[in-house]
């Protein structure tokens, strides 16, 4: 058993070595810093510290410490809500109530909740036992494995802004405590002088006197790996290889083999391993995705290593030479999503450090990784299909280093990014550069630098549509100096850029633009003039990132804007609405949204229904923003970076930064919830007609160890809203056909809120004659024809009804006449199955009652005269030609008899949506005649029982041979 803590995808548990995983933390923030098992109760008591500590620009945030005592079924928040980032949790192996927490703290500003915290009562109360200052946090906290009183703590001074990063300062240091954290001392003898940056430290489990530390120092020659052989009293530098010093803020983890102190693993671009105590290292990438962040050794077998990277989780069984990927974790971090209008529609999006992709929303057997097509590399961001040609796809990588137009069918990618023209300044593109297509002109494409660039020919040529729309603040354009002690000009801090470009769907000349430095601009004349509406934003702090703008589907002067202040250490949600083209704005969120938001979508059919993507999940309002509710139905509390609505399918498609693409397949129920509905005890919600699924399914092998995305349901959906949970009295649900005949009983949902019950629109399988083996064909239920069906829900003494519509696929290959023949022949076979079952039941009863009479006959002459054993054998001989009475369902399969032949044909006809073949119809006629013959033979056995019963009655034997219970036959 082990656990995976994802940067933005929650906590996952495996109890089979990584073959399958189960998420155990979905209700809470999915940004995880650390997981700690109580060594005294490792299967049940687990601590989780939230907030990723690899502090790149796109990290999410945490909200403290959680604990479970039942293996993850239930969690309790244990405090430190403002910690933002937890680096380590340590449970004292001698006392489970004593827990230490290392708090790295806020990334984007000062914070008093940093340092080391300790509880002695299992988390009820906490005391800060070591604090440096509001800009320096504990980046590493470890315990000597042989002595819980000996602790090591690394403190790191750092700060990120939207336009810079600074790692290092005079307050960064490595400390040691020998009294359980009551006192701390620096252990820098042999360390570099001057400012220090991020420091990582590890203690050898097999020899706690041996320590290794990777140090970010002021002088390049001082950076590298250091070693102590006297428990930190003295240090010496061993190695300054590039992999040991690259990007310390992102790669600061050392892990030592539990049995051999000379084997060291270092996080880095490709992963690094030393087997000689740090003197030399080699890369261990071996096909593993780059950017290694953490490792664990199997404590009982050091050859088994698990690593977490930007590409997922990998494992090795030979000490790190050969690796295999763990493929069952859906942990991808999407920045963007869009959809096309195909049937089924396809989904487009860009992934953190994993390129850009296109994949189907539906696929026979589920959506596999192999169904996705690569349309870009690097950090993938915005991806759009050409509005009228989904074979043409636009994609980009970080900082608009490249923008492609991809011919998916031909696997051709052409660079189409705009370049500065003579007289232009350097173009400033955001790390997540604005890119969008037009809703009015399919060949039009927009890209944002500090300007809006527009192409009318799919990216072949560009012109500037705007002046510089940003604040153009030179103090925020010093990316070359970013990084602090380690330069880190990756493009992630590019600033004063256009971040979002959105056309009004109602007017081609209205274009909204938002910038990362807080401006919101609009043109009402197609770019001839621009109006800066930023000054009209009452309540939004200056320079707050304009993250997303949503022009309304209903009024061209209405728009919604989401402002994200978290890069200014402001975690509030700012969502504004204008109805006069930006002249005035009003907030539509309040205290119900506990964290910053990134995106909003207005429902295209209900202007009061809005979807808000926040850092801790999806929120929905049905009254235009007066009240918000968190959507939690199979939706984890994951960061939602972008959303798209597929209008034909009424689907909400979300790009989550940690749990991949999540789709709500049909938002129709949300559209139907009104204030009136909220007051009703029960209200049915109208959903779109169900298209009867006619696809055939061949063999599909289980995807053990592979993640397969679920398809949208093909069942009919019965949806209703209840204003409170049903707790007392009977509650039932049934479906009736057009003639009022009940054809299905269903189990109704009884929860408060929206309930959904699914019906597979089939009849119950036919009653099947008893035999020695299964009749697999008879397991099928016959699909009912298209039409209107009535659902009756009985709740106490009240009855509620709703009509649900089934329809055929308009692109089906089958005609109505073909289906009519299928239904007729299928029902004929259905009735034949039940008729045969009825006849075999007669034989069973005749045989059973005849056997019960034999012991009652004491007169040998009468016994010889009746000869019941011969009669029973006749029945058995007849049964043998009606059903299989020997063999099994595998290698001992017996020759099929009438039941098996009818069932096989029934399964074939029921399993196909169209007309049966001529051969099948001919076979049906033959089997029907065989069934008629069989029924006649059964009737002969019944007639013979009547003769025998007269003799039994004459002999005063008070028992009869009968074919049916209580019939007297």
N, C-alpha and C positions, 0 to 999 in steps of 0.2 A: 504494500500500500504506500502511495505517496500522493502529494498534493501539488498542483500547479497554481501559482498565483500570477494572474495575468495583469499586464500594465493597464488594460482597460476592459478586461473581459471576465473579471470575477475570480472565484476560487473553484477549482475542480478537483474531484477526488477520484482516484482509481484504486481498486482493490485487486486488480489482476495484472499488475506490472505495467500498465499503460495501454492495454488492448482497448478498453473502454473507459470512458470518463463520465462523471455525473456532476453537474453544477450544484453547489451547495450554498451559494451566497447571493442568489439572484435578486432578492428584495432590497439589497443595499448597494451603496456605491460600488461600481465594478473596478474602480482604480485601486490596485492593491500594492502595498509596499513590502509586506512580509507575512509569513504564516509560521506559527510556532505551535508545536505539539507539546502538551504537558508530559514530561518524561515519566510522570507517575500514573498517567491515565491517557496514553497516546491515542487510543482508539476513540475516545469519547470527548476529551477536553482539548479544544483547539482554540487558539487565539489568532485573530487576524488584525493586522495593522494596515489601515487604508492609506492610499496616497503614494503614487509611484515616485521613486527616488532617483531615477535616471532622468535628470531634469532638462530634457530637450524642450523646444518651444511648444510642442503639441501635447504635452502631458496633461492629464486630467488632475483632479484633486481628490483628497480623502476627507473623512470627517471623524476620525478617531479610531478607537480600539473596540473590537467586538470579541465575544467569547461564546462558545457553545459547550455544553456538557453532555450532549447526546449525539455526538458525531456529525453535527451540521444540520440536524433537522430544525432546530430552533436556535436563534441567536439573540444575545443581549448586548446592547451598546454599553460599553464599560467606561466611557468618558473620553476626555481629551478631544472634544469636538472641533476645536480650532487648530489642531495640530497640523492639518493639511497633508503632511507626509511623515509616515512612520518608517524608520529605517530598520529597526530590530525590536523583537520582543524576546525576553529571556525568562523562562520559568526556572526557579531554583529547584534542582533535582532532589533537594532534601526537604523542601517545603513549598507545596504548590500554591500556597497563599501569597508567597513572596514572588513578585513579578517585576521585572525592569523593562522599561520602554525607552528606546532611543528615538527622539523626535527631531527630524531634520527641519521641519517647519515650513513656513511659507516660502514660495519661490519668487513671488512678484513684489514682495514688500517686507517691511519689518514685521516681526511677530514676537510677542512675549512668550508664546507657548512653544518654546524650543528647549533642547537640552535632554536631560535624563530624568525620567520619572520612575517612582517606585511605589508599589502597593504592598502592604503586608496583610491585607484582608481580602485577597482574591479579586481586587479591582473595585471594591466599593469606594475606597478613597485613594487619592494619589498625592504624592509629595514630589515636588521638583527638587532633586538632590544635587543637580549640577547644571548650572546655567552660565553661559558666557555673556552673550548680549543678544539684542533683537535681530541681528543679521547673521548670526553664527549658530548653526544647528549641529546636532549629533548625526553624523553620516554613517557611523559604524559603531556598534556596541557588541562585544563578545565576552564570553565567560571562559575562564580557564577550565577545560574539561575535567581536571583533576581536583580543582578547588573552587567552589562557587563564590568564595570571598574575593577571588582575584578577577578583576574586570579590566578590559581595555576599551577605550572610547576615543574615536576620532571625531574632531570637531572641524567644521568646514564653514568658512566665510564665503558667501556667494550672493549673487543677485542677478535676476533676469528681468529685462523689460521687453516690450514689444520690439524694440529696435537695438538691443544690445544684450550681452551676457558678460558677467564678470565673475571669474572663479579665482578665489584666493585673497589673502590678506594676512595681517599680523596676528589675527585671532585663530587661524587654522592651526591645529596642534593635535598631538597624540598623547593621551593620558592613561594612567594606570591607577587602579585602586586595589588595595590589599585588605580592605576591611568592609567589603560588600557594598561599596559606594558611598561610605560616610566621608571619605577624604580622597582627593585625587592629586596626582603629581604628573608633570610632563616627563616624558621619557625620550628626550631628544639627543642624547649623547651619541654623536655620529651622524645626526640629521643635517641636512643643508641649512645654511643660514638664510636670513631674509624672510620674505613672505612665502607662505606655503599655501597650496591649494587643497584639492581633495586628496585624502589619505585613506588607503585601505589597509587593513591589518588582518592577519590570520595566525592562529595558534595551531601548531602541529598536534593532532589528537593523540599521537603515539608518544610524543615527547613535548610536554608543555613548556619546556625551556626554549624551544625553537620557535621563533616568530619570523614572519615575513611581512614586509610592508611595501606597497607601491606608493610613491610619493610624487605629487605634483609640486615642483619647486620653481623659484623665481628664475634661476639660471638654467638654461637648457641642459648643460652638462651635469647638473645635480639631479635631474629627473630620473626616476627608474626604480628598480627593485632593491630593497635593503633587507638585511637579515640580522637577527639577533640570536645568539645562542645562550644568552643568560637572562631570559625572560624579560627582555626589553631594557636591560641596564645599559647595554652598549649595542651600537649598530654599525654595519659597514655596507657600502654599496656593492652590489653584485653585478648588476646588468642594467644597461640603459637602452635596450633594443626598442625600436619604434613601436612595436605592439604593446610594450609595457607602459608607454607614456602617452599613447594617442588618446585624445578626447577623454580625459579623466572624469569629467562630469557624467559621462555616458558609460564608461567602462571601468568601474572600480570594484572589482570583486576578485579576491584570491581564495582558492579552495585547495586544501592539502589532503592528500591521500590519508585515510584514517589509520593506515598501518605502516606507511613509509613516508617519513618527513621530507624525503628528497624529491618526491613527486608532487609537483605544483601545477595547478591550472590557473590561468589568468584570463579574465574576460577581455575582449578586444574585437577588432574588426573581423579577424578570422579565428580567434581562439588560439591560445598559446599553451604549450605544455613543456615542463622541464622534468627530467628524470635524474638530474644530478645536483639537486639542491639549489637551482636557480642560476647556475653558471651559464647554461645554454638552454635555449628554448627552440621549439619547432612549432609550426602552425599545425592545427588539427582540423582544418576546415573539412577536408574529405567529402566535399559535396554538400556540406551543411550550409544553410543560408548564413550570410555574414551578419555581423553585429551580435557577438556572444555576450550574454549578460549574467548568467548564473549557472552553476553546476551543483550536482550532488553526486557523491559516491555511494554505492551500496555499502553499508557499514560492514557487511559480512563478506563482500567480494569486491575488491577494488577495481577489478576489470570491468565492472558494470558501472557506467557513468551516464548520467542524464544531464543534458544541457538545454537551456532556454535561450533562444535567439530571436531576432526580429522576424524570423520566418517560421517560428514555432518551436516545438519540443522534439529533441532527437535523443536517441540512446545508442550506446555502444556496449558491446559485450567483450571487447578485447583491449580495454585500456585506452580507447580513443583513436584507434587506427581506422576502423570501419564504423560507419554510422547508419542508422535507419531512422526515418522520420516517424513520429507518432502522428497519425493522420486523423484522429477522431475528435480533434478540438477545433470548434468553429470560432477562432479568436482573431479574425482579420479586422484591421482597423481601416475603415473606409472614411474618406474625406467627402465624397460626393457620390450622388446617384442620379441617374436619369433613366427614362424608359422610352420605348418606341411603341408603335401601334400594331405590331404584328399580332397574330393569334396562334399560339400564345405569345404574349409580349416578351421582349427581351429586356434585360437589366444591364446598365452600363455604370461603371464606377472606377475610382482610383483608390489604391491602397497605400498605406504607409509602408515605404521601403519594399513594396512588392508589385509595383507596376500598375497597369490599367487593364481592365478586363470587361468582357462581354459574355453574358450567360443567359440561359432561358429561365423564365419564371415557372416553367412547368416542363416536365420530361417524364416519359414512361419509366417507371422504376425509381423516380426521385431524381433530384438534381445533384450530380456528382461533380467533384473537382474537374474531372476530365471533360465535362460539358462546357467549361469556360474557355474562352479564346483570348489570348493575350493581344492587346492593342497598344502597348506602351511599356517602358521600363522605368527604372529609378523609383523615386517617390511618385506614385500616381495620384493625380488630383482630379480635375474635372474632365469628364468624358461625356460626349454627346453624340447621338446618331444624327446623321443628316435627316431633317424632318420628313422628307419624302423618299429617302433611299437609305434604309438601315444598313446596307452593305458598306456605306461610307460613314466612317466614324472619326470624330475629332478627339484627340487626347493630348495630354501634356505631362511634363515632368516638372520637378521642383524649380521654382524661380523662372519658369518659362525657358529653362535651358533648351528645351525643345518643345515644339508644338507640331503634332503630326496630323495629316489627313490619311487615314488608313483605308485601303481597299481590303476588306476582310476576306472576301472570296479568293483574291489573288495574293494575299499576304504581302501587300505592297504598302510601304509607309513613306510619305513625302513630307519633308520639313516645310512648314508654312508659316513660321513665326514672323512677325513684323520686325523690321530693323530700323534704326534711326536714319533719317534722311539728313541731307546736308543742312547744318544749322541747328539740328536737334541736340538737346543734352543727352546724356546717358539715359537710356530707358530703365526705369525702375519697376521691376515686376515683383509682386509679392511672392513669397515662397509657395503660397497657394494662389497662383495667379488667376485673375478673373478671366473666364472664358465662357461664352454662351452663344447659342444659336438664336435665330429669329423666329418668332411665331407668325410673322407676316410675309417674310421672304425666305424660302427654303435654302437659298444659296448664300444668305447673309450670315456673317460670323463676326462676333465681337471679341476683342481681347483688351484687357486693361493693363497699362503700365501706370505712369502718372497721368497718362492720357487715355482716352477711349479710342481704340483703333477699330475700324470697320472694314470688312471685305465683302464685296458683292459677288465674288466669284469663287467661293469656297476656299479662300485663303491664298489665292494666286497673287493678288495685289491688295495693298492696304492703303488707307488714307486715315489721317487723324480726324476724328469727329469732334474733338473737344480740345480746349486748352488744358493745362495742368489743373486738375480738379482737387488736388490735395493741398495741405497746408504748406508743403514744400519747405519744411523746417530743416535747415542744414544740420542742426544739432542731432537730428534723428536719422542722419544719413552717413554714419561713420562705421559702416559694417566692417571695413577692413581692420578696425581696431578692436573688434569684438572678441571676447573669449577670456580676457583677463590674463592669467599666467600662461595659458595655452591658447594661442590664436585659434579662432574657430569661425572663420568667415565662410559658412556653408550656404549662405543665402537665406537662412532661416530668420535672420534679423532684418532683411530688406524691409524698408518702411517708407511711409508717405507714398502709398501706392493705391490704385483703384482695386477694390476687393470684390465688389459685386456689381453686376450690370444686368438690369432686367427691363425688358420692354413691357409696356402695357399690352395686355391681350386685346384691348378694345380700341387702341389707337396707335398706329405704327409710328407716329411722331413723338409719342411720350416715352422717354427712356429715363429710368432711375439709376443713379450711380451712388455707391457708398464707398468710402475710403477707410483704410485701416487707422488713419489718424483722426477720424471722427467726423469727416464731412459727409453731408448728404446733399446730392446735387440732382437736378432734374432739368430736362429739356422738354419743351412742349411743341417744338418745331423741328424735330428730327436732327438736332445738333447744331442748328444755326446759332442759338443762344442758350446759355445755361444759367440756372438760378441756384445759388447756394442757400439752402434752407436750414443750415445748421443752427443759426441763431434763433430759430423758432422752436427749438427742442427744449421746452421747459422741463426741468427735472432730470435731464441726462447730463452727467458731468462732461466737461470739456475734454475733447480728444478721445472720447470713448469710441472704440472700434465699431464702425457701421458694418455689422457682420452679414446682414441679409435684408433685402427689400423685396416685398411681395406686392406687386400691383394687383388691385382687385379685379376679379372676374365680372363684377356687376356694375361698377362705376369707375369711369376713367380717372376721376379726381381723387379716388380713394386708394390708399396704399398702407401697408404695414411695414414697420422697420424694427429690426432686432439689433440692439447695441450690446456689445460684449465688453465689459470692463475688467475682466479677470486679469489681463496683463497689466493693469494698474492696481492690482490687489483689491479690486472691487468685485465681490462675488454676487452682487445683486442682479436680478433680471430686469432688463429695460426693454420693453416692447411697446412701441408707440403706433398710433393710428392717425392718419390724416384723411379728411374728406374734402379738402380744398386745395389739393395739389401741393401740399407742403407748407402752406401759409400758417396753419396751426396744427398742433399735435396734442394728442391725449394718451396717457398711459392706459393700457388695457390689462395690466397685471398688477397684482398686489402681493400681500404676504403669503398667498397660497403657493407661489412659486419660490422654493427655498434656495435656488441656486441660479447661476447665470444661464442664459439661453443662447442658442446659436442660429436657430432657423424657425420660421413660421410658415404654415401653408393655410390658405383660405380654401375651404371646400368649394369645388366648382358648382355645386348645386344648392348649397345652403350657406348664405353669407354669415350666419350666426355661428356656424361650426368652424372652429379654428383648431389647428394642430400645432403644438409648440414643442420643438426639440430642445431639451435642456441637457445639462451635463449629467443629470441623474435620472434620465428617462424621458418618456413622452407624457405630455399633459394635453388635455382636451377641454375645450369650452363649448357649450351648446347655446350660449346666450351672448355671443359676441365679446366675451372677455370679462363679464361681470363675475363669473364664478369659474374656477378651473378644478379639474379632477385629474389625478394621476391615473394613467392607463396601465394596468398591471396584468392583464390577461395574457399570460405567456410572453410578457414583455419585461425583460430584466431592467434594472435601474442603470442602464448604460448610456454613455454620452451619445446623443443623436446630433450628428454634424450637418446633415442635409436630408431633405425629403422631396419626394416626387409623388404625384398622383396620376395613376393610369386611369383615364376617364372612362374608357369603355368597360373596364372591369371593376371600377369603383375601388381600386386598390391603393392603399397608402404604402409606399415603399420607402424604407428608411435606411440611410447610410449610418451605421453605428460605428463608433470608434472603439471597437473591442469585440463585438459579437457579430461582425459581418453585416450582411443585408438582412433586415427583418421586414416581412411583408404582412400587413393586415389585409387579407385577401378581399374583403368587402366591408366598406365603412358605412354601407346603407343603414344599418341599425343605429349608428350614431346620428345620422341625419334625421331620423324619425323621433328622436327624443326631444320633446318640447316641454315647456313648463306645465302644460295640461297633462302630458303623459306622466310626469314626475309625481303628480298627485293621485294617480290611479293605482288601485291595488294590483291590477294586471292589465297590460296593454300589449297586444300583438303588434309586431313591427313588420311592415311589408318589405319583403326582399325581392330581388329580381327573380324572374322565372328560372328554374333549374334546367340546364341543358343536360339531357340524358346522356350519360357516358356510354359510348359505343365502341371504345377501343378494346382491342384484344390484348391479352397479357401473356407473353411467353415466359419461359423459365427465367427467374432472376435469383442469382445467388446472394446470400446474405452478405452485406457489406461490413463484416466484422473488422473493427479497427479503422474503418473509413467513415468520414462524415458524409451523410447524404441529406440534402435539404428536402423537406417535405413539399409535396405538391399541394396546390389548393384542393380543398375537398370537392369531390364530384357528387356528394350526397345532396339531397334536398335539405335546405336549412329552415328550421322553424325557430323563429326568434321572438322573444317577448321580454318585456320589462316588468319587474315587480318592485314596488316601493319598499317592501320589507321581505325578509326571508320567511318562507312557509315552514312552520314548525309543528303545527297541530292539525290533525284531521287528514283525510285521504286526499291524495292528489294523483290523478291519472291522466294519460294522454293516449289517444287512438287516432288512426287515420282511416277515413272512409272513402270509397270510390264514388264514381258519378251516380251510381244507383243507390247509394246509401249503405252499401255493405261494408262492414268493418274488415279491413285487410291487414292492419298492423297495430300492435300495441307497442308504445314507446315509453321510456322512462323520462319523465319531465325533470328539468332542473328546478331547484327550489331556492336558489340564492337571491339575495337582494341585488338589484341591478339588472344587467342584461344577461339573459339565459339563452343558450342556443342548443337545440336538439337536432340531431341529424337523422335522416331517414334514407335508406339506400334504395328506395322505390322498387322493392322487389317483394313478391309474395313469400311467405314462409316456405321453406323446402317441402316437397310432398312427403306424406307419410310413406315409409318404405317397409317393404316386407322384411321380416327377420330372417337373417341368414348367418352363415359362418364368418363371412368377411364383409368389409365395407363395400358400399356401392358409391364410389366417389362422385359419379355424375349426378347422383341424387342430392348432393349437398347444395347444389345451386338453387337459388331462388329465381323464379321467372320475373323478368322485368315487366312492370306494368306499363301500359301504353301512355302516351302523352295525353295531357288533359288537366282538368282542375280537380283537386282532391281536397277534402275537408278534414281539418284537424280539430278535434274536440278535446279541450283540456278541462277536466273537472277538478275544481279546487274547493273542497268542502261541499257546500250545497250550491255552489255557483258553477255555471258552465260557460266557457269561452270558446268561440270558434274562429277559425281563420281558413281561408282558401289558399292553397299553395298550387302553383302552376308548374307542370312539367312540359317541356317542349323538346323537339328533336333539333339536332344540330343542323343549321341551315346549309352547312357545307358537307353534310353526310352523303355517303355514296349510296345510301339505301332510299328507296321510294316508300311512300306510305303503303302502297299495295304490297310491297315485299314485307314490310313490317307486319301488316295484317295477316299475311300467310304465316309468318314466324309465330305471331301470337296465337293463331288458331292451332297450328301444329304443336307448339310448345304446350298449350293448355291441354290438347288431346293427350300428349304424352304424360303430362302432369296427372291427369285423371286416370290414365292407364297405370301409373305407378301406385296411386292410391287404391285403385280397384284391385290390383294384384295383391297389395298389402292386405286388403279386406279378405280376399280369397285365402291367402296363406294363414291369416289369423283363424279362419274357419278350420283349416286343416290342423293347426296347432291345438285348437280347442277340442276338435274331434279326437285327436290322438291322446291328448292329456286326459280327457274324461274316460276314454276307453281303457287307458292304462289303470286308472283308478278303480275301474269296475272289476278287473281280473281277479284281485284278491278277495272280492266279495262272492265270487262264484265257487261254492263248495261242491256242487254236483258235477262230477266228472263228465257225465253224459251231456249235461247242459253246456259245460265248457267246450266239449268237443263239437257240439252242435253249433254254438255261436262262433267258435274259432276266432276270438278277438285278436290273437297275435297275428293271424293272417290279415285281418282287416287293418290292423295298425301298420303292417308292412306295406299294404297297398297304399295307405296314406303317405308313408315315408317315401315310397317309390315315386309317388306323384309329386311330393315336395321337392325331390331331387332334380326334377326337370323344371321346377319353377324358381328355385333359389339355390345358390351354392351352399352345400352342407359340409364341405371338407376344405382342407388347405388353409392358407393364410393370405395376408395382403402383400406378400413379397415373393420369395423364391418358390413358395409352395402354392402358388396361385392355381386354383382349380379352373376347369373349363367353365366359361360363363354360361349361365342358364337364362331363363326368360327375364328374371328380375334384372340381372346384370346387363342384358342386351337392351332392355327398355331404358334403364338408368343411363347407360352410356349414350344412347341416342338422345335422350332428354338433355343430358349435360351438353352435348354438342349443339343442339338446337337452342337451348337457353343461353349458351355462351357466345352466340353470334347474333348481331343486331339485325341481320337481314334475312332474306328468304332462304330456307333450307335447300340443299341441293336436291336434284331429282333422285339421286340414289338414296338420300336420307328419307325423302317422302315415300319412295318405294319400300324402303326398309320398315318405315312406320306402318304401312299397310300390312306388310307381312307379320310384324309383331302383333298388330291388332288382331289379326286372324288367329295367331297362336294364343293370344290372351283369351279370345272367345272360346277356343277349344279347351283351354285350361279351365275356364269357368264352368264349362259343361262337365268336365271330369270331376271337378270339385262338387258340383251339384249331384253327380252320381254317388259320390261318397256320402253326401248329406242324406240322399234318399235311402242309401243302404243303412245309414244309422237309424233312420225311422223304422225300418224293418226289424233291426236288432233291438230297438227300444221296446217294440211290441212284445218280443220274446222275453225281454227282461221284466217287463211289467207282468206278463203272464206268470213268470217264475217268482213273482213277488219280491224282486230285487229293487229296492227303493232308490235307484240312481239311474240316470239317463246319460246316453252319449249325446252331447250337444255341440253345435257349431258356433253358437253365440251365447254369451251370458244372459240369463233371464229371458231367453226367447222361447224356450221349450222346443226348439228345433232339433 
